[in-house]
């Protein structure tokens, strides 16, 4: 089950939401209650069994485009 990152169009608050089904709609903004939110491009991180880490973003990078 993926966790998606969303940003509110009204207050620009970013939040994450666990998506259980393809039909799940993003919830309202938990900060201001606005209904218009958009999904952000997020980085993925994978951990290998060799312990080398890995991942899709440089350290300190948390989310996609603003």
C-alpha distances in whole Angstrom, upper triangle without the diagonal:
4,7,10,13,16,20,22,25,27,27,25,23,19,16,13,10,7,6,6,8,10,13,12,14,14,16,20,21,21,24,26,25,25,23,23,20,19,16,17,17,15,16,13,15,15,17,19,21,24,23,24,21,20,18,19,21,24,24,24,22,20,19,20,23,25
4,6,10,13,16,19,22,25,24,22,20,16,14,10,8,6,6,7,9,10,13,12,13,13,15,18,19,19,22,24,23,23,21,21,17,16,13,13,13,11,12,10,12,13,16,19,21,24,23,23,19,18,16,16,17,21,21,21,19,16,15,16,19,21
4,7,10,13,16,19,22,21,19,16,13,10,6,5,4,6,9,11,12,14,12,13,11,13,16,16,16,18,21,20,20,19,18,15,14,11,11,12,10,11,10,12,14,17,20,22,25,23,23,20,19,16,15,17,20,19,19,17,14,13,14,17,19
4,7,10,13,16,19,18,16,14,10,8,6,5,6,7,11,12,12,14,11,11,9,11,14,14,15,17,19,18,18,16,15,12,10,7,8,9,8,10,11,13,16,19,22,25,27,25,25,21,20,17,15,16,19,19,18,16,12,11,11,14,15
4,7,10,13,16,15,12,11,7,6,4,6,9,10,14,15,15,16,14,13,10,11,13,12,13,14,16,16,16,15,14,10,9,6,6,8,7,10,11,14,17,20,23,26,28,26,26,22,20,17,15,15,18,18,16,14,10,8,9,11,12
4,7,10,12,12,9,8,6,5,6,8,11,12,15,16,15,16,13,11,8,9,10,9,11,12,14,13,12,12,10,6,5,4,5,9,9,13,15,18,21,24,27,30,32,30,29,25,24,20,18,18,20,20,18,16,12,10,10,11,11
4,6,9,8,6,6,4,6,9,11,14,15,19,20,19,19,16,14,10,11,10,8,10,11,12,12,11,11,9,5,5,6,7,10,11,15,18,20,24,27,30,33,35,32,31,28,26,22,20,19,21,21,19,16,13,10,10,10,9
4,5,6,5,5,6,8,11,13,16,17,21,21,20,20,17,14,10,10,8,6,9,9,9,9,7,8,6,4,7,9,10,14,15,19,21,24,27,30,34,37,38,36,35,31,30,26,24,23,25,25,22,19,16,14,14,13,11
4,6,6,8,10,12,15,16,20,20,23,23,22,21,19,16,13,13,11,9,12,12,10,11,8,9,6,6,7,10,11,15,17,21,23,26,30,33,36,39,41,39,37,34,32,28,26,24,26,27,24,21,18,16,15,13,10
4,6,8,11,13,16,18,22,22,26,26,25,24,21,18,15,14,11,9,12,10,8,9,7,9,7,8,11,14,15,18,20,24,26,29,32,35,39,42,43,41,40,36,35,31,29,27,29,29,25,23,21,18,18,16,13
4,6,9,12,15,17,21,22,26,27,26,25,22,19,16,15,12,9,10,8,7,10,8,11,10,10,12,14,15,18,19,22,25,28,31,34,37,40,42,39,38,34,33,30,28,26,27,26,23,21,19,17,17,16,12
4,6,10,13,16,19,21,24,25,24,24,21,18,15,14,12,9,11,9,10,12,10,12,10,9,10,12,11,15,16,19,22,24,28,30,34,37,38,36,35,31,29,26,24,22,23,23,20,17,15,13,13,12,9
4,7,10,13,17,19,22,24,23,23,20,17,14,13,11,7,8,7,8,11,10,12,12,9,11,12,12,15,15,18,21,23,26,28,32,35,36,34,33,29,28,25,23,21,22,22,18,17,14,12,14,13,11
4,7,10,14,16,19,21,21,21,18,16,12,12,11,8,9,9,11,13,12,13,12,9,9,9,9,12,11,14,17,19,22,25,28,31,33,30,29,26,24,21,20,18,20,19,16,14,11,9,11,12,10
4,7,10,13,16,18,18,19,16,14,10,10,10,8,8,9,12,12,13,13,13,10,10,10,10,13,12,14,16,18,21,23,27,29,31,29,28,25,24,21,20,19,20,20,17,15,12,11,13,14,13
4,7,10,13,15,16,17,13,13,9,10,11,10,10,12,15,15,15,15,15,11,11,9,10,12,10,13,14,15,18,20,24,27,29,27,26,23,22,19,18,18,20,19,17,16,12,11,13,15,15
4,6,10,12,13,13,10,10,7,8,11,11,11,14,16,15,15,14,15,12,12,10,11,14,12,15,15,17,19,21,25,27,30,28,28,24,23,20,20,20,23,22,21,19,15,14,16,18,18
4,6,9,11,12,9,11,9,10,14,14,14,17,20,18,19,17,18,15,15,12,14,15,14,15,15,16,18,20,23,25,28,26,27,23,23,20,20,21,24,23,22,20,17,16,18,20,21
4,6,7,9,6,8,8,10,14,15,16,19,21,19,19,17,17,15,14,12,14,15,14,16,16,18,19,21,24,26,29,28,28,25,24,21,21,22,25,25,25,22,19,18,18,20,22
4,7,8,7,10,11,13,17,18,19,22,24,22,22,20,20,18,18,15,18,19,18,19,18,20,20,23,25,27,30,29,30,26,26,23,23,25,28,28,28,26,22,21,22,24,25
4,5,5,9,11,13,17,19,20,24,25,22,22,19,20,18,17,15,18,19,19,21,19,22,22,25,27,29,32,31,32,29,28,25,24,26,30,30,30,27,24,22,23,24,26
4,6,8,11,14,17,19,21,24,25,23,22,19,18,17,15,14,16,17,18,20,19,22,22,25,28,30,33,32,32,29,27,25,24,25,29,30,30,27,24,22,21,23,24
4,6,10,12,16,18,20,23,24,21,20,17,17,16,15,14,18,19,20,22,22,25,26,29,31,33,36,36,36,32,31,28,27,28,32,33,32,29,26,23,23,24,25
4,7,9,12,15,16,20,21,18,17,14,15,14,14,13,16,18,18,21,21,23,25,27,30,32,35,34,34,31,30,27,26,27,30,30,29,27,24,21,21,22,23
4,6,9,12,14,17,17,15,14,11,11,10,11,11,14,17,18,21,21,24,26,29,32,34,37,36,36,32,31,27,26,27,30,30,29,26,23,20,20,21,21
4,7,9,11,14,14,12,11,9,9,7,8,8,12,15,15,19,20,22,25,27,31,33,36,34,34,30,29,25,24,24,27,27,26,23,20,17,17,18,18
4,6,8,11,12,9,9,7,9,8,10,11,14,17,18,21,22,24,27,29,32,35,38,36,36,32,31,28,26,26,29,29,27,24,21,19,19,20,19
4,6,9,8,5,6,5,7,7,10,12,15,19,19,23,24,26,29,32,35,38,40,38,38,34,33,30,28,28,30,30,27,25,21,19,20,20,19
4,5,6,5,5,6,8,7,10,12,14,17,18,21,23,25,28,31,34,37,39,37,36,32,31,28,27,26,28,27,24,22,19,17,18,18,16
4,6,6,8,10,12,11,13,14,16,19,19,22,24,25,28,30,34,36,38,36,36,32,31,28,27,26,28,27,24,23,19,18,20,20,18
4,6,8,11,12,12,14,16,17,20,20,23,25,27,30,32,36,38,40,37,37,33,33,29,28,27,28,27,24,22,19,18,20,20,18
4,6,9,11,11,14,17,18,22,22,25,28,30,33,35,39,41,43,40,40,36,35,32,31,29,31,30,27,25,22,20,21,21,18
4,6,9,10,14,16,18,22,23,26,28,30,33,35,39,41,43,41,41,37,36,33,31,30,32,31,28,27,23,21,22,22,20
4,6,8,11,14,16,20,22,25,27,30,33,35,39,42,44,41,41,37,36,32,31,30,32,31,28,26,23,21,21,20,18
4,6,10,13,16,19,21,24,26,29,32,35,38,41,43,41,41,37,35,32,30,29,32,32,29,27,23,21,21,20,18
4,7,10,13,17,19,22,25,28,31,34,37,40,42,40,39,35,34,30,28,27,30,30,27,25,22,19,18,17,15
4,7,9,13,15,19,21,24,27,30,33,36,38,36,35,32,30,26,24,24,26,26,24,21,18,15,14,14,12
4,6,10,12,16,18,21,24,28,31,34,36,34,33,29,27,24,21,21,23,24,22,19,16,13,12,11,10
4,7,9,13,15,18,21,24,27,30,32,31,29,26,24,20,18,18,21,22,20,17,14,11,10,10,11
4,6,10,12,16,19,22,25,29,30,28,27,23,21,17,15,14,17,18,17,13,11,7,6,7,8
4,7,10,13,16,20,23,26,28,26,24,21,18,15,12,12,15,16,15,12,10,7,4,6,9
4,7,10,13,17,20,23,24,23,21,18,15,12,9,9,12,13,13,9,7,5,5,9,11
4,7,10,13,16,20,21,19,17,14,12,8,5,6,9,11,11,8,7,7,7,11,14
4,7,10,13,17,18,16,15,12,9,6,5,7,11,12,13,11,10,10,11,15,18
4,7,10,13,15,13,12,8,7,4,6,8,10,11,13,11,11,12,14,18,20
4,6,10,12,10,10,7,6,5,8,11,13,13,16,15,15,16,17,21,24
4,7,8,7,7,5,6,7,11,13,14,14,17,17,17,19,21,24,27
4,5,6,6,6,7,10,13,15,17,17,20,20,20,22,24,27,30
4,5,8,8,11,13,17,19,20,20,23,23,23,25,27,31,34
4,6,8,10,14,17,19,19,19,23,23,24,26,28,32,35
4,5,9,12,16,17,17,16,20,21,21,24,26,30,32
4,6,10,13,14,14,14,18,19,20,22,24,27,30
4,7,10,11,12,12,15,15,16,19,21,24,27
4,7,9,10,11,14,14,15,17,18,22,25
4,6,8,9,12,11,12,13,14,18,21
4,7,10,12,10,11,11,12,15,18
4,6,8,6,8,9,10,13,16
4,6,6,9,11,12,15,18
4,6,8,11,14,16,18
4,6,10,12,15,16
4,6,8,11,13
4,7,10,12
4,7,9
4,7
4
